[in-house]
């Protein structure tokens, strides 16, 4: 039974008894999400929350390559890299989706059909149960592109697998396979890809014989651990990204990813060692143009970027 129609996701009610399936349907982009994708997923989860016939929600990705690889790099770079302050608005929508996973009142099972990276891994960390195909991979690519992994990973991975393993996964930007994800507590089961649907349905079948109110209230209690760390830290994270996404580290990392080239973070580290501030590489915006009056020019400016006039050395 189809649910509402969307552009970026598939929404199917009746995927199993009392179960709706929400699938990110952007396989050509490895199921990375945009702002529109997040809004559509929130709407689908809200619809399921208000439908009493839907008592379980399965979250997955289309195709066989990826469950979800996080936020779309092109949107990050070309939208929020251009106007960084809008990132906190984007972050509010992202936070709402994680909230609805946790607070929809119904068990949410991640059906992990491929790569779970970045925000996709954060969806797994926010969910109640997770089943992975044996070929699935799990990674935190945030440090590779200058995006700090503080949208669920820093908060919740320690609850799943401890501090040192979390630091290994994030600070080394490691990749682990499904077998290790099971060993570390990220998922509940690993099966051949052909058995992924059957195993997911098996978990639902077991819960169908259990008290729905009991499961709902348990979810409230177990999410206390997630909630206690989430709201305060995510509010700070939104501001951090808003202030940082336009600086040279995310700009370099996101550009390198788009251009499929090696990241130049060693060169940036060398610049930092010489005293360069990666957020203000040309110094504070304390100069103005005496000819056209353009304000807030970088301290190291030689020419006015507005009128092209040469600026007097040392004058502010």
TAZITA-V900948 format. One record per pair of residues at least 4 apart in sequence whose ideal C-beta (glycine too) atoms are under 8 Angstrom apart, sorted by sequence separation. I is the first residue (numbers start at 1). J is the second residue. D is the distance in whole Angstrom. If there is no record, write none. Layout:
BEGIN
I:J:D, I:J:D
END
This chain:
BEGIN
6:10:7, 15:19:5, 26:30:8, 27:31:6, 33:37:4, 34:38:7, 35:39:6, 36:40:6, 37:41:6, 38:42:6, 39:43:6, 40:44:6, 41:45:6, 42:46:6, 43:47:6, 44:48:6, 45:49:6, 46:50:7, 47:51:6, 71:75:7, 72:76:7, 73:77:6, 74:78:6, 75:79:5, 76:80:6, 77:81:5, 78:82:6, 79:83:7, 80:84:6, 86:90:6, 87:91:6, 88:92:7, 89:93:7, 90:94:6, 91:95:6, 92:96:7, 93:97:7, 94:98:7, 95:99:6, 96:100:6, 97:101:7, 98:102:7, 99:103:6, 100:104:5, 104:108:7, 112:116:5, 116:120:4, 117:121:6, 118:122:7, 119:123:7, 120:124:7, 121:125:6, 122:126:6, 123:127:6, 132:136:4, 141:145:6, 142:146:8, 143:147:8, 149:153:4, 150:154:5, 152:156:5, 153:157:5, 154:158:8, 156:160:7, 157:161:6, 158:162:6, 161:165:4, 162:166:7, 163:167:6, 164:168:6, 165:169:6, 166:170:6, 167:171:5, 168:172:6, 176:180:4, 177:181:7, 178:182:6, 179:183:7, 180:184:6, 182:186:7, 191:195:4, 192:196:8, 195:199:5, 196:200:6, 197:201:6, 198:202:6, 199:203:7, 200:204:7, 201:205:6, 202:206:7, 203:207:7, 204:208:6, 205:209:8, 206:210:7, 210:214:6, 211:215:7, 212:216:6, 213:217:6, 214:218:6, 215:219:6, 216:220:7, 217:221:7, 218:222:6, 219:223:6, 220:224:7, 222:226:8, 223:227:6, 224:228:6, 225:229:8, 226:230:6, 227:231:7, 229:233:6, 230:234:6, 231:235:7, 232:236:7, 233:237:6, 234:238:6, 235:239:7, 236:240:6, 237:241:6, 238:242:6, 239:243:6, 240:244:6, 241:245:5, 246:250:7, 247:251:7, 248:252:6, 249:253:6, 250:254:6, 251:255:6, 252:256:6, 253:257:6, 254:258:6, 255:259:6, 256:260:8, 264:268:6, 265:269:6, 266:270:7, 267:271:7, 268:272:6, 269:273:6, 270:274:7, 272:276:6, 277:281:7, 280:284:6, 289:293:6, 297:301:5, 301:305:7, 304:308:6, 311:315:7, 6:11:6, 14:19:7, 15:20:6, 26:31:5, 33:38:6, 49:54:8, 61:66:5, 71:76:6, 75:80:7, 76:81:6, 115:120:7, 116:121:5, 142:147:4, 143:148:7, 149:154:6, 150:155:7, 158:163:5, 161:166:6, 167:172:8, 169:174:5, 176:181:6, 181:186:4, 182:187:5, 191:196:6, 210:215:6, 244:249:8, 245:250:5, 246:251:7, 256:261:5, 271:276:4, 272:277:8, 276:281:5, 280:285:8, 288:293:7, 289:294:4, 303:308:6, 304:309:5, 5:11:8, 14:20:8, 15:21:4, 25:31:8, 26:32:6, 48:54:4, 61:67:4, 80:86:6, 110:116:8, 124:130:5, 142:148:6, 143:149:7, 148:154:8, 168:174:6, 181:187:5, 182:188:8, 244:250:6, 256:262:7, 272:278:6, 277:283:8, 288:294:6, 303:309:7, 304:310:8, 4:11:6, 13:20:5, 24:31:4, 26:33:7, 60:67:6, 61:68:5, 79:86:7, 80:87:4, 101:108:5, 116:123:8, 142:149:4, 169:176:7, 182:189:7, 191:198:8, 256:263:4, 271:278:8, 288:295:5, 297:304:7, 303:310:6, 304:311:6, 3:11:4, 12:20:7, 33:41:8, 116:124:6, 157:165:8, 158:166:5, 161:169:8, 176:184:7, 182:190:5, 191:199:5, 207:215:6, 256:264:7, 288:296:7, 289:297:7, 297:305:7, 302:310:7, 303:311:7, 2:11:7, 3:12:6, 11:20:7, 12:21:5, 24:33:6, 48:57:5, 140:149:5, 157:166:4, 178:187:7, 181:190:7, 287:296:8, 288:297:6, 302:311:6, 2:12:6, 3:13:5, 11:21:7, 80:90:6, 189:199:6, 253:263:6, 268:278:6, 271:281:7, 286:296:8, 287:297:4, 294:304:6, 301:311:6, 1:12:7, 2:13:7, 10:21:7, 11:22:6, 12:23:8, 26:37:7, 142:153:8, 179:190:6, 252:263:6, 285:296:4, 287:298:7, 294:305:7, 1:13:5, 10:22:7, 11:23:8, 45:57:7, 112:124:7, 154:166:8, 157:169:7, 178:190:4, 252:264:6, 253:265:7, 285:297:6, 287:299:6, 292:304:6, 294:306:4, 1:14:4, 9:22:6, 10:23:4, 24:37:6, 110:123:6, 140:153:6, 153:166:7, 157:170:7, 252:265:7, 285:298:6, 286:299:6, 291:304:7, 294:307:7, 9:23:6, 110:124:5, 124:138:8, 189:203:8, 284:298:8, 285:299:8, 287:301:6, 292:306:5, 297:311:7, 9:24:6, 10:25:5, 188:203:7, 283:298:5, 284:299:5, 289:304:4, 292:307:4, 8:24:7, 9:25:5, 116:132:8, 153:169:8, 154:170:7, 249:265:7, 252:268:6, 282:298:4, 283:299:3, 291:307:6, 3:20:6, 8:25:6, 24:41:7, 110:127:5, 121:138:6, 153:170:6, 282:299:6, 283:300:5, 289:306:7, 292:309:7, 299:316:8, 8:26:6, 108:126:8, 109:127:7, 112:130:6, 121:139:7, 280:298:7, 282:300:4, 289:307:6, 291:309:4, 6:25:8, 22:41:6, 108:127:5, 109:128:7, 110:129:7, 112:131:7, 114:133:7, 121:140:6, 165:184:6, 249:268:6, 282:301:7, 290:309:8, 108:128:5, 109:129:5, 110:130:4, 111:131:6, 112:132:4, 113:133:5, 116:136:6, 117:137:8, 248:268:6, 289:309:6, 107:128:5, 108:129:8, 109:130:7, 110:131:7, 112:133:6, 114:135:7, 115:136:7, 116:137:7, 117:138:7, 118:139:8, 149:170:5, 290:311:8, 22:44:5, 101:123:7, 107:129:7, 109:131:7, 114:136:6, 115:137:5, 116:138:5, 117:139:5, 118:140:7, 289:311:7, 290:312:7, 22:45:7, 71:94:8, 113:136:7, 114:137:8, 115:138:8, 116:139:8, 117:140:7, 118:141:6, 161:184:4, 20:44:8, 98:122:7, 102:126:6, 112:136:5, 115:139:7, 117:141:5, 118:142:6, 160:184:7, 161:185:5, 287:311:7, 8:33:7, 94:119:7, 98:123:8, 101:126:4, 160:185:5, 161:186:6, 290:315:7, 8:34:7, 22:48:8, 101:127:6, 126:152:6, 160:186:6, 125:152:5, 143:170:7, 8:36:6, 9:37:7, 20:48:5, 98:126:5, 125:153:7, 142:170:7, 143:171:7, 287:315:8, 288:316:7, 7:36:7, 8:37:4, 118:147:8, 122:151:5, 123:152:8, 140:169:5, 144:173:5, 157:186:8, 249:278:5, 287:316:5, 31:61:4, 122:152:3, 125:155:8, 126:156:7, 139:169:7, 140:170:4, 143:173:5, 248:278:5, 286:316:5, 9:40:5, 20:51:8, 31:62:7, 118:149:7, 121:152:8, 122:153:6, 125:156:4, 138:169:8, 142:173:7, 247:278:6, 248:279:8, 8:40:5, 9:41:6, 31:63:7, 119:151:6, 121:153:6, 125:157:6, 141:173:6, 247:279:4, 7:40:7, 11:44:4, 119:152:7, 140:173:6, 248:281:6, 6:40:4, 20:54:5, 27:61:7, 122:156:7, 125:159:8, 139:173:7, 140:174:8, 9:44:6, 13:48:8, 18:53:6, 19:54:7, 22:57:6, 27:62:5, 30:65:6, 31:66:5, 33:68:7, 125:160:6, 139:174:7, 244:279:7, 11:47:7, 18:54:6, 19:55:7, 20:56:8, 21:57:8, 22:58:7, 23:59:8, 24:60:8, 26:62:7, 27:63:3, 30:66:4, 31:67:7, 32:68:7, 139:175:4, 243:279:8, 6:43:8, 18:55:4, 19:56:4, 20:57:5, 21:58:5, 22:59:5, 23:60:5, 24:61:5, 25:62:5, 31:68:5, 32:69:5, 33:70:7, 34:71:8, 138:175:7, 139:176:7, 6:44:7, 13:51:7, 18:56:6, 19:57:7, 20:58:7, 22:60:8, 23:61:6, 24:62:7, 27:65:7, 31:69:6, 32:70:6, 33:71:6, 34:72:5, 137:175:6, 138:176:5, 4:43:7, 19:58:6, 21:60:7, 23:62:5, 27:66:7, 30:69:4, 32:71:6, 33:72:6, 137:176:7, 138:177:8, 4:44:7, 13:53:8, 16:56:7, 29:69:8, 32:72:4, 35:75:7, 137:177:6, 138:178:8, 3:44:7, 13:54:6, 32:73:7, 34:75:5, 136:177:7, 137:178:8, 16:58:8, 59:101:7, 136:178:4, 4:47:6, 15:58:6, 29:72:6, 67:110:7, 135:178:7, 138:181:5, 3:47:7, 24:68:6, 67:111:8, 134:178:5, 3:48:8, 67:112:5, 133:178:7, 134:179:7, 136:181:7, 67:113:6, 69:115:6, 132:178:4, 57:104:7, 66:113:8, 67:114:5, 68:115:8, 69:116:8, 70:117:5, 71:118:7, 66:114:4, 67:115:6, 68:116:6, 69:117:4, 70:118:3, 71:119:5, 138:186:6, 57:106:6, 59:108:6, 64:113:6, 65:114:5, 66:115:4, 67:116:5, 68:117:8, 69:118:6, 70:119:4, 132:181:6, 56:106:6, 57:107:7, 58:108:8, 59:109:7, 60:110:7, 63:113:7, 64:114:6, 65:115:7, 66:116:8, 70:120:5, 132:182:7, 42:93:7, 49:100:7, 55:106:6, 56:107:5, 57:108:5, 58:109:5, 59:110:5, 60:111:4, 63:114:7, 66:117:8, 68:119:7, 69:120:6, 70:121:8, 10:62:7, 45:97:7, 54:106:7, 55:107:8, 56:108:8, 57:109:7, 58:110:8, 59:111:7, 60:112:7, 61:113:6, 68:120:3, 70:122:8, 56:109:7, 58:111:5, 60:113:6, 61:114:7, 67:120:5, 98:151:8, 39:93:6, 42:96:6, 46:100:7, 66:120:7, 98:152:6, 136:190:8, 35:90:6, 38:93:5, 42:97:5, 45:100:4, 49:104:4, 68:123:6, 132:187:5, 38:94:6, 41:97:6, 45:101:7, 48:104:7, 49:105:6, 130:186:7, 131:187:7, 134:190:5, 49:106:7, 67:124:8, 94:151:7, 130:187:4, 131:188:6, 132:189:7, 133:190:8, 134:191:7, 35:93:6, 38:96:8, 42:100:6, 48:106:7, 130:188:6, 131:189:5, 132:190:5, 133:191:7, 134:192:6, 135:193:6, 38:97:5, 45:104:6, 61:120:8, 129:188:5, 131:190:8, 132:191:8, 133:192:7, 134:193:7, 91:151:8, 131:191:7, 133:193:4, 125:186:8, 124:186:6, 124:187:7, 133:196:5, 59:123:6, 132:196:8, 121:186:8, 131:196:6, 112:178:8, 159:225:6, 159:226:7, 59:127:7, 131:199:5, 67:136:7, 76:145:8, 131:200:5, 156:226:6, 70:141:7, 76:147:7, 155:226:7, 69:141:8, 70:142:8, 73:145:7, 131:203:7, 156:229:8, 129:203:6, 155:229:5, 156:230:8, 112:187:7, 155:230:6, 71:147:8, 110:187:8, 152:230:8, 155:233:6, 154:233:7, 155:234:8, 113:193:7, 31:114:8, 113:196:6, 150:233:7, 151:234:7, 150:234:8, 30:115:7, 111:196:6, 33:119:7, 111:197:7, 151:237:6, 150:237:4, 31:120:7, 111:200:5, 148:237:8, 21:111:8, 150:240:7, 109:200:6, 128:219:6, 148:240:7, 148:241:8, 109:203:6, 128:222:8, 147:241:7, 109:204:7, 148:244:8, 146:244:8, 147:245:8, 146:245:8, 107:207:6, 126:226:7, 146:247:8, 146:249:4, 147:250:6, 146:250:3, 145:250:7, 146:251:7, 146:252:7, 147:253:7, 146:253:4, 147:254:8, 107:215:6, 145:253:4, 146:254:7, 144:253:6, 145:254:5, 106:216:7, 105:216:5, 145:256:8, 107:219:7, 145:257:5, 106:219:8, 144:257:7, 105:219:7, 102:219:8, 144:263:7, 103:223:7, 102:223:5, 102:226:6, 102:227:7, 64:193:7, 98:230:8, 95:234:5, 58:200:6, 91:234:7, 95:238:7, 58:204:8, 91:237:7, 92:238:7, 91:238:4, 56:204:5, 88:238:4, 91:241:6, 56:207:7, 87:238:7, 88:239:6, 91:242:8, 88:241:7, 87:241:5, 88:242:4, 87:242:5, 86:242:8, 55:212:6, 84:241:8, 85:242:5, 84:242:6, 87:245:5, 84:243:7, 84:244:8, 80:241:8, 84:245:5, 84:246:4, 81:245:6, 82:246:8, 80:245:5, 81:246:6, 80:246:8, 76:245:7, 81:250:7, 81:251:6, 77:250:8, 81:254:7, 76:250:8, 77:251:8, 77:254:4, 76:254:6, 77:255:7, 73:254:6, 77:258:6, 16:200:8, 73:257:5, 74:258:7, 16:201:5, 19:204:6, 73:258:6, 17:204:7, 16:204:5, 17:205:8, 18:208:7, 17:208:6
END
